């Protein structure tokens, strides 16, 4: 008797192929590892608390524009990150570029 595949197995293969096609290196964490998504979860929590809950937008276009601006003008350039030795992502990349 064949066992049905989990839906995640279908999307995982598609995701892996898309990453390979785009030259993106996937995470090496195990499935279910709580620390694997910690950085992404921290980012979205910060975005939610520092921008999204403080604003209302009339259109999605305005929201996308403001979120992109917040990321490029604040989060990546001025906000200090403990995981990056209290530097901004931009400063960290500049200091660690070969």
N, C-alpha and C positions, 0 to 999 in steps of 0.2 A: 504494500500500500504506500503510495506516494504521499508525503506530507506537503501541505500547501506552504508556499513561500510567504514569509512576512512581507508586507508592503514595503518596509524599509529596505529589504534586499533589492527590490527593483530600483528604488530611487538611489541607493548607494552605488549601484553599478553605473547608472546614468551620470551621477555626480562625479564618479571617478573618471569616466570617459571625458566629461566636459573639462575637468581639471587638467587631465593629460593633454587634451587638445589645446588648451589655453596656456599650458606651461606652468600651471599653478601647483606648488608643492602642498600636498594635503597634510593635515595633522598626523602625527605618529602616535597619538594617544589611543588607548583601548576604548572600545565601546563601553559606555557607562562610567568612564572615568570622570569624577566630579570636577577635577581641575582642568580638564581638557577645554572647556568653554568658559573658564573663569574670566579671561581677558575680554571676550566678547560680551559676556553678561555684565561685567563692570562698565563697559562702554555704554551699553544700552540703558543701564540703570542711571548713569550720569546724564545721558541725553534726556531721558525721561524727566529726571528731577530738576535739571538745570535749564531746560528749554521747553519741552513739550507741555509740562504741567503749568507753565507760567504764561503760555500764549494760546490764542485761538486764531485760527486761520479761516478765511472764507473759502478758499480753494485749495485743492491738493497741490497745485502748482506753486502757490505762495509758501505752503508748508515745506515742500521739497527744496525750494530756493533758500529759505531761512535755515533749514537743517544743514544743507550743504555749506552755507556760509558759516554757521556755527562750528562745523567740523573743521573747515579750512582756516578760519580766522581766529578761533579760540582753542578748540580741543587739540589740534595738531601743533599749534605754534606757541601758545602761552600756558596751557594747563600742565602742571607738573604731575608726573606719574611715579608712584613709589616703585613700580616694577622696572622703571627705567632710571634708577638712581636719582630720583627727583629732578628729572629734566623733561622737557617737552618731547613728543615724538619727533618733531622736526629737528630739534637740536641733537637728539640721540642718534638719528640717522646720519646727520652731518658728521658727528664725531666718530661714527663707526663705519663710515664708507671707506672701502679700500682705495 
